């Protein structure tokens, strides 16, 4: 009875509760704040989709969830895929559609920044799921628990959550969001309807960026927009961050300005490095590439990553290309652990020198 009384008191002022919660919590909670309040804030939150119709892509997934929501048949959900593909935005839009102004009273959202060990699952999650939900209409009769970055939960917490999902299915729905579905135990996967959110297509990212450029009255060239789309690699959050930081660094945003702002090597620099690798001697290539890295502040990790598609554009025997790609993969793996870049640059030069020697021998 005491819990019901507290819930009733919370419902009386849902908008005030929403504003307070949004002010102190992180990812996803900013969605309830008006765009006027976010004028000087990050565009990632300012332009976060407020409804399912605003989600940039994945129309098949969105339409399916929208239909299940409309028919009051929403199952437990498992949304997984790379970052910035709309997983959190989708479930928050579903919550707004279900609960309207009572949004904050009917959901429990835990992010990776929150403690989500077995004690939190047994106490906070179970307490929220076990209380009877308040019905504001014929279709709204379940509460929603959102566990963002669920792949960071311990195995013990996941096993405990499995039983809670079974026990409180009648009045609570659970949505697990993660990047790596393999880190979710099979017992949880089998209790949820799975949806994979792949990286966004370039056309969808471009359309959304054009809308934001128009809203913000920005001066962005077509080449600059193309560079943002390429560097984002299907991550809408990354694309918006690049656009916002780029327009702060340069009022006239061109492709060169985008690359300089992000610190990524420009295509012409990659072409020059590839020319040295394929035509100059070992010592000359080492000296020239080292000088370029120092002068332009390039990271060898970015150079290796950009060389990979360039290798596929060069006409060479498959056996040579296989060895070269395998060597690039090993160098990138080692660079991820922070070794000496000079040694890894030598390994890169060795791989291309070996490939060049093989090509010359095959030609003779």
C-alpha positions, 0 to 999 in steps of 0.5 A: 500500500505504501508503494502504491501511495508513493507511485500515486504521488509521483504521477501527480507531477510527471513533467517536473519529475521528468525534468529533474531526472533528465538533468541528473541522468545520462544517455537517453534521459535528455530526450525529454528535455525540449530542444530550446533547452538544448540549444547550446548542448550536444547535437547528439541529444538535441536531434535525438529522434523523439518518435519512431517516425524520426528514426533514420533507418531500419524501417523493417525493425521500426515498423515491426516494433511499432506494430507490436506496440500498437497492438499491446503485444510488446515482448521482451526485446534484445537490441544489439549492433554497433554504436550509434545505430539507433538502439537506445533512441528506438526504445526511448521512442517506444516508451514515449509512445506507450506512456506519454507524459508519464514516461519517467514514472513507468520506466527504469533505465540503467546504463553502463555508468550505473552499478549493475551487479547482482545486488542491483538486479536483486534489489533495484530491478526486482523492486521496480518490476515487482510493484503493480503498474499503473494503467493510464488507459486500456493499452498501457498496463506494463512497465519497462526496464531498459538495461543499456550496455547489457553486455557489461553486466556480470554473468551472475547478474545476468543469471539473476535477471533471467529469473526476474524476467520470468517471474514478472512478465505479467506487468513488466517488459525488459529491453536489453541493449548491447553491442556484442550479443555474444556476451549475453548468456543464452538463457537471456537471449532465448527470452527476448525477441532479437533485433540487430541494428547494422551500421547505417547506410550512407544515404540515411546518414547523408539525409539526416545530416542535410536536415541538421545542416539546414536547421543550423544554417551551416556552410558545408560543401558536398565534399565536406559532407561526404568526408563526414559520412565516410569517417562516421562509418555508419555511426550517426552519433559519430557523424553528428559529433564530427559535424558539430566539432567541424563547424566550430573549427571552420565556418566553411566546412570542406573535406580538408577541414573535416580531416584536419579537425578529426586528425585523420589522414587525408586521402592524398596523404594515403596515396603519397604514403602508398607510392613511397611504400611501393616505389621507394627503398626501405630507408627512403620510405621510412624517412619520408613517412616518419617526417610526414607523421611528425609534420602532420601529426598522423597516427600509424594506426589510422594510416594502416586502417586507411591503407587497407582499402587502398590495397584492394584497389591495386592490381596484384595477384591474389596470393600477394594481396592475401599476404599483405592484408594479413600483415596489415591485420597483424600490425593493426592488432599490435598497435591496439596494445600501444607498442613502439610505433617506429618498430611497427612502421618498420614492419609495415615497410617490410610487408610492402617490400616483401610484396613488391619483391614478390611482384617483381619476381612474378613479372619476370 
